[in-house]
Amino acid sequence: MPEQSTPPVAIIVGAGAGIGAAAVREFAENGYRVVAMSPSGRGRQLAESLGGEGIDGANTDPEALRAVVDLAVSRYGRIDAVVNSSGHAARGPLLEVTDDEWFTGMDLYLMNVVRMARLVTPHFLAAGGGAIVNVSTASALEPSASFPVSATVRAALAAFTKLYATEYGPHGIRMNNVLPGFTTDDPATVSPQWTQRIPLRRAQSTRELARVIRFLAGSDSGYITGQNLRADGGETRSL
């Protein structure tokens, strides 16, 4: 994130609930001016309640992505960070996933990032830097049969992130993915039987993950780019 004398500005996409909403709160409470987007309107309402801005729109809509970038620039004159979160694509047996469900997953988990990168990168180039953080999944590294679309498409996102980081790193622009495991708004309500496979024996809170996202978006992680950072309690085993 480039040096600045005014508060940094973060766009949060998919901000209506869960991880996205927790990110809105985390960034707003730590000095960022937040511009949020979600299809339900809850992201906009949350951002406005915290002194920020927002629009209603889906991350699969290129015009909505353009509108949220334009809003950030017109309202605050800068963009320092973007967080790409998303909803859920199809689940179920691998060969029962339809073509339409695969294409929807590509829109939700990959093309949303590609389209946002096209829109925001010129602003980062003009500013001399910036950061994009994509909320992925630990299943991108160790695929789960329960989430075939998410695991497959987010593995492609990992490749895109490496390519983007290599291309734009010389300009001070970073992109990383955060890979959460079992994450929920209220871990205290999760039965221990669901966390026995996790070395830390608990679920992660969305607020806990939001702190990781803010770290990746800020200057404290200024030498980290092109990475897939697992925040899964040690659940995945690969090196």
N, C-alpha and C positions, 0 to 999 in steps of 0.2 A: 504494500500500500504506500503510495507516494507521500512525501512530507506535506503537511497541511496545517493551516492555522484555524480552519473552521471544522466543525464536527464532520466526521466521515458519513457517507451515505451508503446504505445497503438496500438492495432490492431482495425481497424474499418472495419466491414463487411457490405456490402450494401452501399458503400460510393460514388456511382456515381452521386447521385442527392438528393435533398430534405434534410431530417434530417441527413442522413449519410454523405453527403457532408458538411453540416454545422458542424457536429461533427469533421470532419477532420480539418477544419479551426480552430475551437475552441481549439482543443487539440494542434495543431501545433503552434498556436499563444500564447499558455500558457506553453511553455517549454517542451512539449512532442515530442519525435520522433515518427512519425506516420507511420504505415504500413497499407495500405488500399487495399481493394478488391471490385470489382464490375464486373458484366458480360460485361458491355459496354466498359470497359477500362477507363472510365472517373474518377473513383476513383483512379486508379493508376496514371493517368496524374495529377490529383489534388495534390496527396501526393508528387509526384516528384517535382512539381512546388513549393512546400513549404519545400523542403529539405528532404522529406521522401522517402519511398519505396512503392511498390505496385505490385500486380499481377492482371491479368484478370481472373475472375471466379465467379461462382454462389454459393450462400450459401446453395444450395441444393446438391452440389457436394462434397462428402467427401474428395476427393483427392485435390480439390482446397482449402478446409479448412486446410488440412494438409500442403499444400504448403505455405499458408500465415503464419502459425505458424512457419514453418521451416525457412522461410525468415526472420522473426523477430528475431529468435534466432541466425541464422547464421550472420545476418548483425549487430545486436546490442547486442547480448549476453544475452538478458533478455526480459521478458514480464511483465508489471505491470498491464495492464488493457486491457479488450476486450469489444468492443461495438458491439452487434449483432443487426443490422437493416435488413430490408427485403423489398421485393416488395409487390405486391398485389395479393391476391388469388381471387377466384370466388365470385361474388355477385349475388343477385337475390333471388327469392322465395325459402324458406327453402327446400321444398321437390323436387325442380327442380335442386338442386345442385347434380351433378353426383358423383359416387364413385371416379372417377379419380380426380375430383376437390377437394374432401375432402382429398384425399391422398396427393395431391399437397400442400394443405394448411398445412397439418401436417409437410411436409418437409420444407416449408417456415417459419413456425412460431414456431415449437416445436423441430423437429429433428435437425434443424440447431444449436440450442442452446445445445441440448444433445451432438451432435457430437463435437462441439467446446469445450464443457466442458471436454469431454474425452481427447482431445488433449492438452489443455492448463493447466489442473489441475496439472499434474506432474511437470510442470515448476513452478507453483505457490508453490507447496509443497516444492520443492527444494530451492526456494527463501525465503520461510517463509511468504508468503502472496500474495495477488493480488485481483483484483476486476473484476467482469463481470457485465455489464449493458445491459439489453435487452430492446429494444424499442418495447413496446406492444401497447395497445390501451385502452382508457377509457371504451370501449365497453366490455372489459373482465369482468368488474364488473357489468355493466348494459347493457346487450346484446341488440344490435341494429339489427332489422330484415333486414336492408339494407346490413349488413356485417356478414352473419351467420357463414361463415367459420372462419373468423378472430376472432369473439367473442367467438366461441366455443373452438377453438384450443388454444387461448391465455388464456382462463380460465384454461386449462390444463397446460400451461406454468407457471401460478401462483403457481399451486401445485408443479410442478417440482422445481421451485425456492425455495419454502419453504423446500423441502426435501434436496436440495443441500446445502442451507445455514446451515441447522442443521448438516449435515454430515461434512462439511468442515470449519465451523466457528471456531472450536477449533484449526485449523491450520492458522488462520488469513486470510482466504479466504472468500470473500463476493460475493453474487449475489443479485441483485435487478432488478426490472422492473420499467421502467418509462412509464406512461400511458397518452399519449397526447390526447387532444381533437382536435378541429379544428386548424390545424397547416399548415402553408403555407410559401413559401419563401417571399411573399410580402403581408402582411396583409392589407396594405393600399388599395389594389385593391379589397378587399372583400366588397360586398354590405352590408350595415347595416341589410337588411332583413334576411341575413343568420346568423346573430349573435344575434338576439333578444332573443333566448333561453339561451344564455350564460350570467351569471351574470355580467361578466366584459365587456360585449357588444363589444367584439373584438375577432379576431382570434389571435393565437399565431404565432410568427415568428419561422422559423426553427433555427435561431441563438439563440433565447431566449431559446428554448428547449435544444439546444446543451450545454448551460451553466448548465442546470440541469443535463444533462448526465455527464458532466465533474465533477460536484460536487459529484455525486454518485460514480464516478470512483476514486476519490481522497481521501486523508487522512482526509479532513474536514468532511467526512461522515463516518469516521472509525467505528462508533458504529451502523451503519444502515446496516442491512442485512436481506434477506428474505422478503423484502417489495415490495408492489405495490404502487409506488408514483404517484398520479394523478397530472397531469399538464394540466388541462382542463378548466381553468377559472371559476371553480365552477359549471360546467354543470351537472356533476353527482350528485345525491342527497343522495345516500346511505351513511351511517355512516361507 
